[in-house]
Amino acid sequence: MLDAFIIEEIRRREQERESHGPRPQLPIPEPSGPAQQNDTHDEDDAPQRGVVIIDYTIPASP
């Protein structure tokens, strides 16, 4: 359990942050142009994928 002093200190700091006024909001532009065209992938452009099996067993000596 936290001491009452610590709880009051946390509340006081939160109120100080809020009292400094609203934070400025910068508009974020929507991406446009050729960048959006690159987001779509055709199956023809996708690299070929496969499975590789590596056998690390050592054959037993006769």
N, C-alpha and C positions, 0 to 999 in steps of 0.2 A: 504494500500500500504506500502511496506517495504522501509525503508530509503536506499539510495544508499550505505551507509556504511555497512549496514547489508548484502545487496546483494553481495558486494565485499568481505566481510568477509567469506560468505558461499562459494563463488567461490575459494577464496584462500585456504580454508580448504580442499575442494574437490581436488584441484590440489596437495596439500601436500600429501594427501592419495594416489593419483595415482602415485606420483613421488617416493614413497618408493619402487617401483619395484613390480614385479608380486608376487602374493601370492603362496606359494608352494601348489601343488595339491597332495593329498595322494590318492593312488589307493584304491578303495573300492572293496573288493573281492565279487564275486557273491556267494550267499548262495548255498550250495550244500549238498547232503546227505539226511538223513531222514527228515530234516526240510521241504523240498519241498514236500515230500510225504504227510505231514500233512495238506497241503494247500487244497487238494482235499477232498470234503465231499461227502459221499454217502448218499442217502436218508435213508438207513437203520440205519445209525449211528446218524442221526439227532434226537434230543429230540422231544417227542410228544408235540404239542402245542394245546392250546384250549382257550376258552373264559369263564370267570367267571363273572357272573352278581350279584352284591350286591345291594339289595333293602333297601334303608335307609328310606323309608316312614314309618311314624308312623300311625297306624290305629286310626281312629277317635273314641273318646269315645261316647258311646250311651247316 
